[in-house]
Amino acid sequence: MQKNMLFIVAALVALFPVAASSRAQQGNFDRLTLSADRVWAAPGDTVILYLWEEGGIGLDTAEATETQGQGAPVVMSRRRDVMQGTVRIPPTFSGVKTYSAIGTSGKRVFGTRNTVRIVVQPDIRTIGRLRTEPRSRLEIAAGESAQLRVFGLWPDARQFDITRHELGTIYFSANDPIATVDRDGMVNAKRAGDTVIYIRNGNAGTHVMVNVLPSR
């Protein structure tokens, strides 16, 4: 009995520092705040990220990374009382980039309490026309869903994926009882029949014929 008690006490003593360390480490991940000089940008633009420290942490190093793991990390450097880093938007990119950041001070690691979303949108006023995938007709069985993709074509031969509603694309169905479409172009087939999905972005527009087949 005495041996069992000694074993339990020893186990608790061994575990306590680990638990305390875990709590301290977890607490470090709400002491940094990430911001940007703007949340809307165009392809080819430069966006500045700012990393603010709480309570005079005194970061030695910091970097921001995309939450979906795309692109190289953004190395941040100190500018007086804030860490700064530069995001260079690729000239052919459109969509949303979401960043978080981590920093180190000695052996301690700190993280951000928030993320920053940058919506990258081409100038919709200069879109020449829209192209969809599928091109002009979609066949789908009742009860199924299918994603439309929309591309903006510019007079200078540039092309961007502008499927997402955040990039200014608007969808609506001519016959909701047959098929509906959500704000980001997902078509949901309801029952057999035909309808048309109309699509607009800026001054450009197009449509896709939808043929809903009986459920399989």
C-alpha positions in Angstrom: 0.0 0.0 0.0 2.8 2.4 1.0 4.7 1.6 -2.3 1.6 2.3 -4.3 1.1 5.7 -2.6 4.7 6.6 -3.2 4.3 5.7 -6.9 1.2 7.9 -7.3 2.9 10.9 -5.6 6.0 10.5 -7.8 3.8 10.3 -10.9 2.0 13.5 -9.9 5.3 15.4 -9.2 6.6 14.3 -12.6 3.5 15.3 -14.5 2.9 18.7 -12.8 5.8 20.6 -14.4 4.7 19.3 -17.8 1.2 20.5 -17.3 2.4 23.9 -16.1 4.7 24.2 -19.0 1.9 23.3 -21.4 -0.4 25.9 -19.9 2.3 28.6 -20.1 3.1 27.7 -23.7 -0.6 27.7 -24.6 -1.0 31.1 -23.0 1.8 32.6 -25.2 -0.5 32.1 -28.2 -2.7 35.1 -27.6 -0.1 37.9 -27.0 0.5 39.0 -30.5 -1.9 40.9 -32.9 -1.5 40.8 -36.7 -2.8 43.6 -38.9 -2.3 44.9 -42.4 -2.2 48.3 -44.1 -5.2 47.2 -46.2 -7.4 44.2 -46.6 -8.2 44.7 -50.3 -5.5 44.5 -53.0 -5.0 44.0 -56.7 -2.8 41.4 -58.4 0.8 42.7 -58.3 0.3 44.9 -55.3 2.4 45.0 -52.1 0.7 44.7 -48.7 2.5 45.5 -45.4 1.8 43.3 -42.4 2.3 44.6 -38.8 2.8 42.4 -35.8 2.0 44.1 -32.4 3.4 42.8 -29.1 1.6 42.8 -25.8 3.4 43.6 -22.6 6.8 44.4 -24.1 7.7 40.9 -25.2 10.7 42.1 -27.2 10.6 39.6 -30.1 13.9 38.6 -31.7 12.4 37.0 -34.8 8.9 36.7 -36.4 7.3 35.5 -39.6 3.9 35.3 -41.1 2.6 32.3 -43.0 -0.5 31.6 -45.0 -2.9 29.4 -43.1 -3.4 27.2 -46.1 0.3 26.7 -46.5 0.6 28.5 -49.9 3.6 30.7 -50.7 6.8 31.3 -48.8 6.8 32.6 -45.2 7.0 36.4 -44.8 10.0 37.3 -42.7 9.3 40.2 -40.4 11.8 42.7 -39.0 11.6 45.3 -36.3 10.6 48.9 -37.1 10.7 50.7 -33.8 7.8 49.3 -31.7 6.3 46.9 -34.3 7.5 44.0 -36.5 6.8 44.5 -40.2 6.8 42.2 -43.2 6.0 42.7 -46.9 3.5 40.5 -48.9 4.0 40.7 -52.6 0.8 39.6 -54.4 1.7 37.6 -57.6 0.5 39.4 -60.7 -1.6 36.4 -61.8 -3.3 35.7 -58.4 -6.9 36.5 -57.4 -8.7 35.2 -54.4 -8.1 35.4 -50.6 -4.9 35.1 -48.7 -5.1 34.5 -44.9 -2.1 35.0 -42.7 -1.2 34.2 -39.1 2.2 34.8 -37.4 4.6 33.5 -34.8 7.5 35.1 -33.1 10.3 34.2 -30.7 12.0 35.9 -27.8 14.9 33.9 -26.5 13.5 30.3 -26.1 9.9 31.4 -25.9 7.5 31.1 -28.8 4.5 33.4 -29.2 1.6 33.3 -31.6 -1.2 35.6 -32.9 -4.6 35.8 -31.4 -6.1 36.6 -34.9 -5.6 36.1 -38.6 -5.5 38.7 -41.4 -7.5 38.2 -44.6 -6.4 40.0 -47.8 -8.9 39.9 -50.7 -7.1 40.2 -54.0 -9.4 41.4 -56.7 -8.6 42.6 -60.2 -10.1 45.9 -61.5 -13.6 44.6 -62.4 -14.3 47.8 -64.5 -11.9 46.6 -67.1 -13.2 43.0 -67.5 -13.8 42.2 -71.2 -15.9 39.1 -70.7 -16.6 36.1 -68.5 -15.8 32.4 -69.1 -17.3 29.5 -67.1 -16.4 25.9 -66.4 -18.4 24.1 -67.6 -18.5 26.3 -70.6 -22.2 26.6 -71.4 -24.2 23.6 -70.2 -24.2 21.6 -66.9 -25.9 18.2 -66.6 -26.5 17.1 -63.0 -28.8 14.6 -61.3 -31.5 15.7 -58.8 -30.1 15.7 -55.3 -26.5 16.3 -56.4 -24.3 19.5 -56.4 -21.8 20.9 -58.8 -19.4 23.8 -58.6 -19.3 26.5 -61.3 -16.0 28.3 -61.9 -15.9 31.7 -63.4 -12.9 33.4 -65.0 -12.6 37.1 -65.9 -10.9 37.8 -69.3 -9.3 41.1 -69.7 -8.6 42.9 -73.0 -4.8 42.6 -72.4 -5.1 38.7 -72.3 -5.0 38.5 -68.5 -7.2 35.9 -66.9 -8.2 35.5 -63.3 -10.4 33.1 -61.3 -13.1 35.2 -59.9 -15.5 32.5 -58.8 -15.9 33.6 -55.2 -18.5 36.2 -54.3 -15.9 38.2 -52.4 -14.4 39.0 -55.8 -17.6 40.6 -57.0 -19.2 37.7 -58.8 -23.0 37.4 -58.5 -25.1 34.3 -59.3 -28.8 33.7 -59.5 -31.0 30.9 -60.8 -34.0 31.5 -63.1 -35.9 28.6 -61.6 -35.1 27.8 -57.9 -37.5 24.8 -57.7 -35.3 23.1 -60.3 -31.9 24.1 -59.1 -30.5 26.8 -56.8 -27.0 28.4 -56.7 -25.2 29.8 -53.7 -23.2 33.0 -53.4 -20.0 31.2 -54.5 -21.4 29.3 -57.5 -22.3 26.0 -56.0 -25.3 24.6 -57.9 -27.7 22.3 -56.0 -30.1 20.3 -58.1 -33.6 19.9 -56.7 -35.7 18.0 -59.2 -35.7 17.1 -62.9 -36.0 20.0 -65.4 -34.1 22.9 -66.9 -33.0 26.2 -65.6 -30.4 28.9 -66.3 -27.8 30.2 -63.9 -27.0 33.9 -64.6 -23.6 35.3 -63.7 -22.4 38.9 -63.4 -19.3 40.7 -62.4 -19.0 44.4 -63.0 -20.3 45.1 -66.5 -19.7 41.6 -67.7 -22.2 38.8 -67.7 -22.8 35.2 -68.9 -25.0 32.3 -68.2 -24.9 28.5 -67.9 -27.8 26.2 -69.0 -28.5 23.6 -66.3 -30.2 20.3 -67.1 -31.3 18.4 -64.0 -31.8 14.7 -64.6 -34.0 12.4 -62.5 -32.2 11.2 -59.4 -30.0 8.1 -59.9 
